Amino acid sequence: MSSIDLKQRLAAILAADVAGYSRLMAADERATVAALDAARATFRTRIESSQGRVIDMAGDSVLAVFETAAGAVSAALAIQSELDRSGKDSPEERRMRFRIGVHLGDVIEKADGTVYGDGVNIAARLQALAEPGGIAVSESIRTAVKGKVGAAFEDRGEQQVKNIAEPVRAYRVVHAGATSLAAETVEPELRLPDKPSIAVLPFTNMSGDAEQEYFADGITEDIITELSRISGMFVIARNSSFVFKNRAVDVKEVGRKLGVRHVLEGSVRKAGRRVRITAQLIDSATGGHAWAERFDRDLEDIFAVQDQVARHIVDALKVELTPPERARRAPRGRVNAEAYDYLMRARACLLLFTPEGADEARAMLQRALEIDPGFAPAHALLALLHATEYANGWPQVGADHLQRGMKAAREALDLDPDLALAYQATAALELWQKNHARAEQAARKAVELAPSEAVGYLALGQVFDFEGRHEAAIEALEQALRLDPGLDLILHLIGRAQFGLGRYDEAEASFRRRLIRNPRSDMSRAYLASLYGATGRAEEARRLWGELLEINPQFSVERLREILPYKDPAWFERFADGLRKAGLAT
């Protein structure tokens, strides 16, 4: 085919797919095919009436291209509304629900009208992020249609999607006429804490090399960690402040969204063994600058720069340090620049949250420790890596995995007895070994050392929940959620504790909020299915279970029974019993 047969252009792409199609076909092939034909007719009518063109309807999927972003989103909204109405009379487990993704980007169009390219791929990945019956769109779509369609857009942050190099910022679309589920998505307004509060936005990489992004992110995270050690401050966690990465932001919006009074912005320029850091502290209520400074240092002095930034912020906000905090603020000395760089790379790899990323992180940490065996943060991160791999059942897990993680944690604490990360890792490792008392002790120490770090409260909440102290768990987890409002996992953990108390309405709301933020969660579906079974809603439970198996065909209740560290096995059996009541295999 010659180049004249190809045309590159900007287009809005709609990709759709049936949720749980294999399950529907297995249950009733004839009825499923009939329902799919009816749905295809709805797609075609709505697409064409919105100035779109159907490209493909192979199998249970639909691909269409539109001249305008507004046309694509309007069609998606109309399709989901019509399919919802037409399916109301069907049993819940037999309803055909589509996931829809919409993206505005470049496509390559052939002479026969077919299209392909990254624009199509991203639309397909967004489709996979949508909940059944829902719509997910990219930032380019949200920007293009804001104020032009009857819908609201809920930010789900950056999503790393398969075969796309850069993360994609995704938004959940809520129809203006939606009531039940949309009403549950309204997040509570975050009030200002009764102490100086701050969010540290991702520092901009000014190195002229995209490969140095991990370094700027690592500097930001280290500053967050330093500030979190100060009890007189309230510090938003990395996970939530990084929602604003690579975005032109209004600090007033950041303050409102995260519930803080001050915002720290900055940049990092790394050249060889020199680093330049600029930072400015802004009052989110007025937009005024409270403090700004530039630091030019050797990379070996990076800890000193981070300490200085924290000290300037403490002084600007007139925060009083406690005597133990003053004692712990002794200069940390110089760091081996090469080992520190490997630590930064390892942290970025672990945040990918994949087995492959974990392998990369381990290799980086081992290299860091070969260079500097006395580098406590590298030992601590290695310990946390072991806990993460075990919890997720990744292929790297061996018979002595937790023991090797504990060894790394002990080495970290021998080198630095005040390292909160080492206690956080210890708490997780002890808990997975069902050493509840030692896990609680480590989690409490992590909170003591970093009283404004969400991870310590999250660890403590998990210990309480598995011990059966569900009320205390909810209290600790709600504190973690306030410090890290963007971490959807916490909603699942709160729901699990509410489920343990038999507060099913509250638990259902928590699990549903989690699924709105993370539609691909298998665990929240599992607990919600159990809840539905326990409350006599077997059809809804079976529908959720079918979706769960589409997401994770290897999901195993038996594995959960084996690894979840409940102090009393009866608490896990409550979960399993709900599934049995819904007629689901346990």
Phi, psi and omega per residue, in radians:
M1 nan 2.278 -3.134
S2 -1.397 2.841 -3.117
S3 -1.118 -0.421 -3.136
I4 -1.253 -0.246 3.095
D5 -1.482 -0.081 -3.119
L6 -2.009 2.491 3.127
K7 -2.359 2.177 3.094
Q8 -1.684 2.299 -3.133
R9 -2.702 2.911 3.080
L10 -1.530 2.318 -3.125
A11 -2.630 2.751 2.996
A12 -1.645 2.226 -3.066
I13 -2.020 2.320 3.066
L14 -1.967 2.202 3.071
A15 -2.146 2.355 -3.106
A16 -2.398 2.701 -3.107
D17 -2.698 2.561 3.128
V18 -1.350 2.285 3.054
A19 -1.375 2.226 3.094
G20 1.219 0.592 -3.068
Y21 -1.086 -0.752 -3.125
S22 -1.068 -0.700 3.121
R23 -1.116 -0.750 -3.141
L24 -1.111 -0.730 -3.131
M25 -1.160 -0.687 -3.134
A26 -1.130 -0.590 -3.098
A27 -1.345 -0.716 -3.105
D28 -2.821 1.619 -3.033
E29 -1.108 -0.778 -3.081
R30 -1.107 -0.819 -3.127
A31 -1.146 -0.614 -3.139
T32 -1.161 -0.765 3.125
V33 -1.088 -0.721 3.123
A34 -1.111 -0.754 3.139
A35 -1.145 -0.654 3.134
L36 -1.159 -0.716 3.097
D37 -1.059 -0.744 3.110
A38 -1.113 -0.712 3.132
A39 -1.139 -0.700 3.107
R40 -1.043 -0.677 3.111
A41 -1.100 -0.713 3.097
T42 -1.091 -0.792 3.117
F43 -1.009 -0.870 -3.068
R44 -1.069 -0.784 -3.120
T45 -1.081 -0.843 -3.080
R46 -1.222 -0.629 3.118
I47 -1.143 -0.824 -3.100
E48 -1.197 -0.572 3.125
S49 -1.294 -0.200 3.100
S50 -1.903 0.479 3.116
Q51 1.038 0.716 3.066
G52 -2.003 3.012 -3.138
R53 -2.395 2.247 3.087
V54 -1.281 2.227 3.109
I55 -1.666 -0.724 -3.043
D56 -2.720 2.510 3.014
M57 -2.343 0.788 -3.114
A58 -1.289 2.426 3.095
G59 1.001 -2.237 -3.123
D60 -1.819 0.320 -3.088
S61 -1.985 2.833 3.097
V62 -2.378 2.388 3.042
L63 -2.283 2.270 -3.125
A64 -2.468 2.730 3.128
V65 -2.198 2.510 -3.079
F66 -2.253 2.668 3.089
E67 -1.334 -0.472 -3.104
T68 -2.264 2.617 3.081
A69 -1.152 -0.708 -3.137
A70 -1.075 -0.666 3.102
G71 -1.103 -0.707 -3.127
A72 -1.153 -0.781 -3.120
V73 -1.221 -0.696 3.101
S74 -1.060 -0.736 3.106
A75 -1.103 -0.768 -3.138
A76 -1.062 -0.772 3.122
L77 -1.094 -0.778 -3.124
A78 -1.139 -0.701 3.131
I79 -1.087 -0.852 -3.100
Q80 -1.132 -0.669 3.115
S81 -1.121 -0.771 -3.105
E82 -1.191 -0.724 3.120
L83 -1.151 -0.628 3.109
D84 -1.126 -0.760 3.132
R85 -1.142 -0.780 -3.062
S86 -1.216 -0.365 -3.096
G87 -1.718 0.061 -3.042
K88 -1.102 -0.500 -3.094
D89 -1.496 -0.089 -3.134
S90 -1.513 2.594 3.024
P91 -1.002 2.583 -3.031
E92 -0.955 -0.750 -3.070
E93 -1.302 -0.167 3.139
R94 -1.803 -0.048 -3.104
R95 -1.243 2.379 3.104
M96 -1.616 2.028 -3.123
R97 -2.095 2.363 3.115
F98 -1.811 2.542 2.866
R99 -1.672 2.408 3.141
I100 -2.213 2.329 3.017
G101 -2.097 2.467 -3.127
V102 -2.327 2.323 -3.123
H103 -2.440 2.555 3.041
L104 -1.921 1.995 -3.096
G105 -2.922 -3.113 -3.128
D106 -1.291 2.406 3.009
V107 -2.288 2.753 3.012
I108 -1.871 2.150 -3.062
E109 -1.885 2.216 3.083
K110 -1.432 2.943 3.141
A111 -1.095 -0.490 -3.125
D112 -1.488 0.082 3.070
G113 1.663 -0.182 3.113
T114 -1.278 2.664 -3.113
V115 -2.255 2.670 3.069
Y116 -2.729 3.117 -3.113
G117 2.081 -3.124 -3.089
D118 -1.050 -0.584 3.127
G119 -1.035 -0.726 3.110
V120 -1.207 -0.743 -3.116
N121 -1.092 -0.724 -3.124
I122 -1.167 -0.713 3.092
A123 -1.027 -0.713 3.133
A124 -1.148 -0.682 3.122
R125 -1.193 -0.660 3.087
L126 -1.109 -0.680 3.087
Q127 -0.977 -0.737 -3.123
A128 -1.168 -0.410 3.140
L129 -1.454 -0.304 -3.110
A130 -1.306 2.646 3.042
E131 -1.393 2.772 3.084
P132 -0.969 2.253 -3.075
G133 1.435 0.100 -3.068
G134 -2.016 3.090 -3.100
I135 -2.315 2.308 3.023
A136 -2.100 2.384 -3.121
V137 -2.270 2.824 3.112
S138 -1.511 2.959 3.129
E139 -1.116 -0.590 3.138
S140 -1.104 -0.640 3.089
I141 -1.199 -0.825 -3.119
R142 -1.001 -0.773 -3.139
T143 -1.098 -0.710 -3.065
A144 -1.243 -0.538 -3.004
V145 -1.913 -0.052 -3.081
K146 -0.998 2.179 -3.119
G147 1.476 -0.049 -3.090
K148 -1.897 -0.222 3.138
V149 -2.274 2.738 -3.117
G150 -1.442 1.203 -3.097
A151 -2.704 2.747 3.015
A152 -1.933 2.790 -3.067
F153 -2.200 2.129 -3.137
E154 -1.805 2.096 -3.066
D155 -1.214 2.151 3.086
R156 -1.884 0.200 3.049
G157 1.343 -3.089 -3.130
E158 -1.349 2.384 -3.108
Q159 -2.122 2.211 3.045
Q160 -1.438 2.044 -3.066
V161 -2.018 2.657 -3.031
K162 -1.060 2.344 3.042
N163 1.165 0.229 3.057
I164 -2.090 2.141 -2.993
A165 -1.115 -0.809 -3.064
E166 -1.651 2.528 3.062
P167 -1.049 2.641 3.141
V168 -1.949 2.203 3.073
R169 -1.401 2.162 -3.052
A170 -1.936 2.619 3.089
Y171 -2.299 2.412 3.017
R172 -1.539 2.326 -3.121
V173 -1.659 2.253 3.101
V174 -2.034 2.084 3.127
H175 -1.095 2.416 -3.125
A176 -1.016 -0.483 -3.127
G177 -1.577 -0.031 -3.110
A178 -1.187 2.603 -3.113
T179 -2.205 -1.155 -2.918
S180 -1.078 -1.146 -3.066
L181 -1.201 -0.709 -3.124
A182 -1.060 -0.657 -3.136
A183 -1.086 -0.571 -3.139
E184 -1.305 -0.275 -3.091
T185 -1.467 -0.200 -3.129
V186 -1.176 2.002 -3.107
E187 -1.392 2.549 3.126
P188 -1.113 2.537 3.095
E189 -1.172 2.336 -3.096
L190 -1.598 2.015 3.115
R191 -1.399 2.686 3.104
L192 -1.157 2.389 3.077
P193 -1.143 2.917 -3.127
D194 -1.571 0.482 3.084
K195 -2.574 2.854 3.102
P196 -0.937 2.308 -3.032
S197 -2.211 2.567 -3.023
I198 -2.642 2.556 2.941
A199 -2.115 2.281 3.109
V200 -1.736 1.937 -3.133
L201 -1.329 2.691 3.133
P202 -0.990 2.182 3.123
F203 -1.163 2.493 -3.118
T204 -1.356 2.341 3.073
N205 -1.393 1.953 -3.117
M206 -1.867 0.317 -3.047
S207 -1.366 -0.157 -3.086
G208 1.285 0.267 -3.107
D209 -2.471 1.958 -3.103
A210 -1.056 -0.411 -3.138
E211 -1.182 -0.251 -3.136
Q212 -1.585 0.134 -3.114
E213 -1.022 -0.693 -3.125
Y214 -1.019 -0.580 -3.078
F215 -1.241 -0.794 3.103
A216 -1.074 -0.720 3.097
D217 -1.090 -0.702 -3.124
G218 -1.150 -0.704 3.084
I219 -1.054 -0.775 3.113
T220 -1.017 -0.829 -3.103
E221 -1.105 -0.669 3.132
D222 -1.141 -0.658 3.108
I223 -1.170 -0.717 3.073
I224 -1.013 -0.782 -3.126
T225 -1.085 -0.750 3.130
E226 -1.076 -0.783 -3.124
L227 -1.170 -0.570 -3.104
S228 -1.189 -0.257 3.120
R229 -1.381 -0.084 -3.043
I230 -1.785 2.007 -3.042
S231 -1.167 -0.408 -3.123
G232 -1.450 0.133 3.137
M233 -2.189 2.702 3.045
F234 -2.004 2.070 -2.982
V235 -2.161 2.154 3.106
I236 -1.237 2.430 -3.074
A237 -1.243 2.801 -3.125
R238 -0.965 -0.814 -3.054
N239 -0.934 -0.685 -3.080
S240 -1.460 -0.666 -3.140
S241 -1.249 -0.461 -3.119
F242 -1.352 -0.078 2.988
V243 -1.017 -0.467 -3.071
F244 -1.623 0.158 -3.126
K245 -1.110 2.410 3.105
N246 1.070 0.533 3.097
R247 -2.198 2.494 2.976
A248 -1.354 1.956 -2.993
V249 -1.998 2.668 2.980
D250 -1.718 2.089 -3.060
V251 -1.078 -0.456 3.096
K252 -1.169 -0.665 3.086
E253 -1.147 -0.724 3.120
V254 -1.051 -0.792 3.141
G255 -1.046 -0.741 -3.141
R256 -1.194 -0.765 -3.034
K257 -1.206 -0.624 -3.087
L258 -1.781 -0.109 3.094
G259 1.191 0.844 3.125
V260 -2.319 2.775 -3.117
R261 -1.597 -0.538 -3.071
H262 -2.169 2.657 3.127
V263 -2.291 2.330 3.065
L264 -1.831 2.179 3.054
E265 -2.007 2.765 3.116
G266 -3.023 -3.106 3.106
S267 -2.543 2.784 -3.135
V268 -2.325 2.278 3.014
R269 -2.185 2.027 -3.136
K270 -1.940 2.211 3.116
A271 -2.400 1.882 -3.079
G272 1.085 -2.155 -3.128
R273 -1.792 0.311 3.083
R274 -1.982 2.590 3.118
V275 -2.433 2.405 3.054
R276 -2.051 2.192 3.109
I277 -2.114 2.232 2.987
T278 -1.971 2.540 -3.131
A279 -2.562 2.513 3.068
Q280 -2.475 2.337 -3.127
L281 -1.744 2.188 -3.019
I282 -2.125 2.404 3.039
D283 -1.389 2.005 -3.045
S284 -1.245 -0.298 3.120
A285 -1.369 -0.645 -3.057
T286 -1.933 -0.361 -3.038
G287 1.433 0.025 -3.116
G288 -1.387 2.682 3.141
H289 -1.533 2.228 3.096
A290 -1.620 -0.458 -3.107
W291 -2.979 2.552 3.049
A292 -2.659 2.544 3.126
E293 -2.822 2.789 3.085
R294 -2.131 2.454 -3.130
F295 -2.177 2.243 3.047
D296 -2.070 2.022 -3.049
R297 -2.519 2.878 2.892
D298 -1.230 2.624 -3.106
L299 -1.073 -0.520 3.121
E300 -1.096 -0.347 -3.113
D301 -1.697 0.301 -3.023
I302 -1.086 -0.609 3.106
F303 -1.115 -0.677 3.128
A304 -1.107 -0.685 3.101
V305 -1.101 -0.807 3.130
Q306 -1.064 -0.719 3.091
D307 -1.077 -0.709 -3.135
Q308 -1.140 -0.767 3.112
V309 -1.008 -0.827 3.131
A310 -1.069 -0.728 -3.117
R311 -1.139 -0.721 3.111
H312 -1.071 -0.710 3.140
I313 -1.170 -0.736 3.099
V314 -1.021 -0.780 -3.136
D315 -1.165 -0.751 -3.100
A316 -1.119 -0.608 -3.104
L317 -1.662 0.055 3.081
K318 0.977 0.842 3.125
V319 -1.556 2.313 3.099
E320 -1.578 2.192 3.072
L321 -1.482 2.518 3.042
T322 -1.320 2.806 3.106
P323 -0.951 -0.787 3.102
P324 -1.083 -0.617 3.129
E325 -1.178 -0.692 3.090
R326 -1.103 -0.694 3.137
A327 -1.132 -0.612 -3.104
R328 -1.407 -0.110 -3.067
R329 -1.628 0.425 3.032
A330 -1.107 2.572 -3.141
P331 -0.935 2.392 -3.079
R332 -1.521 -0.083 3.096
G333 1.382 -3.028 -3.078
R334 -1.498 2.765 -3.141
V335 -2.140 2.579 3.029
N336 -1.182 2.051 -3.010
A337 -1.063 -0.676 -3.099
E338 -1.230 -0.730 3.117
A339 -1.123 -0.701 3.137
Y340 -1.101 -0.703 3.138
D341 -1.106 -0.715 3.100
Y342 -1.131 -0.644 3.085
L343 -1.065 -0.774 3.123
M344 -1.052 -0.764 3.140
R345 -1.126 -0.717 3.132
A346 -1.088 -0.736 -3.137
R347 -1.090 -0.728 3.111
A348 -1.099 -0.680 3.137
C349 -1.170 -0.746 -3.119
L350 -1.115 -0.584 -3.137
L351 -1.199 -0.233 3.027
L352 -1.168 -0.407 3.060
F353 1.003 0.850 3.074
T354 -2.350 2.735 3.068
P355 -1.004 -0.666 -3.137
E356 -1.161 -0.724 3.093
G357 -1.106 -0.647 3.109
A358 -1.118 -0.714 3.099
D359 -1.076 -0.747 3.110
E360 -1.096 -0.755 -3.136
A361 -1.060 -0.753 -3.139
R362 -1.062 -0.777 -3.141
A363 -1.065 -0.722 3.127
M364 -1.153 -0.727 -3.128
L365 -1.184 -0.697 3.096
Q366 -1.096 -0.652 3.097
R367 -1.166 -0.732 3.122
A368 -1.043 -0.715 -3.091
L369 -1.349 -0.420 2.995
E370 -1.159 -0.672 -3.138
I371 -1.290 -0.742 -3.096
D372 -2.436 1.561 -3.120
P373 -1.088 -0.310 -3.137
G374 -1.669 0.341 -3.091
F375 -1.532 1.644 -3.016
A376 -1.006 -0.787 -3.121
P377 -1.021 -0.549 3.124
A378 -1.212 -0.699 3.064
H379 -1.079 -0.756 -3.097
A380 -1.135 -0.735 3.138
L381 -1.174 -0.602 3.073
L382 -1.106 -0.694 3.089
A383 -1.099 -0.755 3.123
L384 -1.144 -0.607 3.084
L385 -1.039 -0.776 3.124
H386 -1.086 -0.734 3.127
A387 -1.115 -0.711 -3.127
T388 -1.132 -0.776 -3.140
E389 -1.100 -0.742 -3.119
Y390 -1.134 -0.796 -3.085
A391 -1.058 -0.561 -3.073
N392 -1.709 -0.011 3.099
G393 1.102 0.611 -3.113
W394 -1.275 2.785 -3.010
P395 -1.038 -0.388 -3.075
Q396 -1.222 -0.261 -2.981
V397 -1.242 2.168 3.074
G398 -2.018 -3.093 -3.044
A399 -1.082 -0.587 -3.086
D400 -1.876 0.452 -3.021
H401 -1.061 -0.826 -3.106
L402 -1.183 -0.624 3.131
Q403 -1.136 -0.695 3.102
R404 -1.180 -0.607 3.053
G405 -1.121 -0.730 3.117
M406 -1.091 -0.661 3.106
K407 -1.060 -0.767 3.118
A408 -1.124 -0.703 3.129
A409 -1.108 -0.750 3.131
R410 -1.122 -0.675 3.101
E411 -1.112 -0.685 3.105
A412 -1.088 -0.771 -3.100
L413 -1.265 -0.528 3.038
D414 -1.097 -0.629 -3.123
L415 -1.426 -0.601 -3.116
D416 -2.556 1.638 -3.094
P417 -1.161 -0.164 -3.127
D418 -1.905 0.392 -3.098
L419 -1.561 1.853 -3.071
A420 -1.054 -0.664 -3.126
L421 -1.015 -0.662 -3.139
A422 -1.153 -0.649 3.100
Y423 -1.249 -0.633 3.084
Q424 -1.076 -0.770 3.108
A425 -1.136 -0.724 3.126
T426 -1.061 -0.752 3.139
A427 -1.033 -0.772 -3.139
A428 -1.149 -0.782 -3.103
L429 -1.146 -0.722 3.102
E430 -1.156 -0.690 -3.118
L431 -1.125 -0.764 -3.136
W432 -1.125 -0.363 3.056
Q433 -1.616 0.119 3.116
K434 1.107 0.500 3.014
N435 -1.633 1.308 -2.944
H436 -1.093 -0.749 -3.094
A437 -1.115 -0.789 3.136
R438 -1.193 -0.605 3.091
A439 -1.120 -0.754 3.127
E440 -1.114 -0.735 3.128
Q441 -1.037 -0.778 -3.139
A442 -1.169 -0.717 3.141
A443 -1.119 -0.733 3.115
R444 -1.112 -0.660 3.102
K445 -1.157 -0.662 3.086
A446 -1.071 -0.729 3.111
V447 -1.159 -0.690 3.138
E448 -1.087 -0.743 -3.088
L449 -1.363 -0.496 3.139
A450 -2.364 1.283 -3.001
P451 -1.182 -0.161 3.107
S452 -2.063 0.506 3.110
E453 -1.963 2.174 -3.022
A454 -1.084 -0.579 -3.005
V455 -1.069 -0.632 3.132
G456 -1.109 -0.774 3.120
Y457 -1.188 -0.617 3.099
L458 -1.099 -0.770 3.115
A459 -1.086 -0.760 -3.130
L460 -1.133 -0.719 3.123
G461 -1.086 -0.705 3.115
Q462 -1.135 -0.731 3.105
V463 -1.031 -0.856 -3.137
F464 -1.018 -0.757 -3.089
D465 -1.099 -0.819 -3.126
F466 -1.236 -0.345 3.038
E467 -1.428 -0.180 -3.094
G468 1.602 0.106 3.121
R469 -1.635 1.208 -2.933
H470 -1.185 -0.635 3.124
E471 -1.099 -0.803 3.109
A472 -1.107 -0.617 3.109
A473 -1.083 -0.811 -3.125
I474 -1.061 -0.741 -3.139
E475 -1.063 -0.812 3.138
A476 -1.159 -0.717 -3.105
L477 -1.221 -0.587 3.075
E478 -1.166 -0.598 3.041
Q479 -1.145 -0.714 3.090
A480 -1.084 -0.723 -3.126
L481 -1.153 -0.623 3.115
R482 -1.176 -0.633 3.106
L483 -1.340 -0.429 -3.116
D484 -2.387 1.198 -3.036
P485 -1.131 -0.256 -3.138
G486 -1.587 -0.084 -3.082
L487 -1.520 1.751 -3.029
D488 -1.185 -0.403 3.115
L489 -0.974 -0.609 -3.093
I490 -1.106 -0.605 3.102
L491 -1.078 -0.684 3.094
H492 -1.108 -0.767 -3.098
L493 -1.159 -0.657 3.058
I494 -1.118 -0.756 3.114
G495 -1.064 -0.670 3.135
R496 -1.131 -0.703 3.115
A497 -1.189 -0.694 3.085
Q498 -1.119 -0.677 3.069
F499 -1.056 -0.743 3.123
G500 -1.070 -0.513 3.114
L501 -1.493 -0.092 -3.085
G502 1.363 0.257 3.108
R503 -1.570 1.322 -2.927
Y504 -1.182 -0.645 3.137
D505 -1.095 -0.779 3.129
E506 -1.161 -0.724 3.135
A507 -1.098 -0.747 3.124
E508 -1.031 -0.777 3.139
A509 -1.073 -0.711 -3.139
S510 -1.151 -0.804 3.141
F511 -1.109 -0.698 -3.131
R512 -1.185 -0.672 3.063
R513 -1.069 -0.681 3.127
R514 -1.136 -0.739 -3.110
L515 -1.210 -0.507 3.057
I516 -1.149 -0.708 3.137
R517 -1.365 -0.577 -3.097
N518 -2.350 1.417 -3.040
P519 -1.121 -0.217 -3.093
R520 -1.694 0.175 -3.091
S521 -1.264 2.093 3.066
D522 -1.383 -0.672 -3.081
M523 -1.132 -0.744 3.130
S524 -1.158 -0.618 3.052
R525 -1.107 -0.715 -3.109
A526 -1.098 -0.823 -3.120
Y527 -1.206 -0.633 3.115
L528 -1.197 -0.655 3.075
A529 -1.088 -0.723 3.092
S530 -1.090 -0.745 3.119
L531 -1.056 -0.772 3.124
Y532 -1.110 -0.685 3.082
G533 -1.087 -0.720 -3.124
A534 -1.184 -0.433 -3.093
T535 -1.876 0.325 3.018
G536 1.345 0.431 -3.136
R537 -2.002 1.098 -2.996
A538 -1.117 -0.660 -3.118
E539 -1.090 -0.781 3.113
E540 -1.109 -0.683 3.127
A541 -1.066 -0.772 -3.105
R542 -1.190 -0.625 3.077
R543 -1.075 -0.813 3.129
L544 -1.072 -0.705 -3.123
W545 -1.126 -0.661 3.080
G546 -1.093 -0.727 3.097
E547 -1.119 -0.710 -3.138
L548 -1.013 -0.807 -3.095
L549 -1.230 -0.445 3.021
E550 -1.180 -0.686 -3.121
I551 -1.281 -0.787 -3.071
N552 -2.418 1.529 -3.113
P553 -1.077 -0.336 -3.106
Q554 -1.601 0.111 -3.084
F555 -1.016 2.332 -3.038
S556 -2.339 2.046 3.045
V557 -1.148 -0.616 -3.128
E558 -1.117 -0.671 3.108
R559 -1.141 -0.705 3.088
L560 -1.048 -0.760 3.130
R561 -1.021 -0.627 -3.085
E562 -1.306 -0.696 -2.970
I563 -1.780 -0.514 -3.074
L564 -1.104 2.165 -2.949
P565 -1.495 0.921 3.061
Y566 -1.156 2.338 3.116
K567 -1.165 -0.638 3.099
D568 -2.030 2.021 -3.109
P569 -0.989 -0.378 -3.131
A570 -1.065 -0.500 -3.123
W571 -1.213 -0.618 3.053
F572 -1.222 -0.642 -3.110
E573 -1.131 -0.423 3.035
R574 -1.096 -0.725 3.073
F575 -1.106 -0.844 -3.122
A576 -1.114 -0.625 -3.116
D577 -1.136 -0.643 3.089
G578 -1.077 -0.681 3.088
L579 -1.165 -0.710 3.131
R580 -1.093 -0.708 3.138
K581 -1.102 -0.451 3.105
A582 -1.544 0.040 -3.141
G583 1.349 0.453 -3.124
L584 -1.796 2.509 -3.091
A585 -1.186 2.347 3.090
T586 -2.258 nan nan
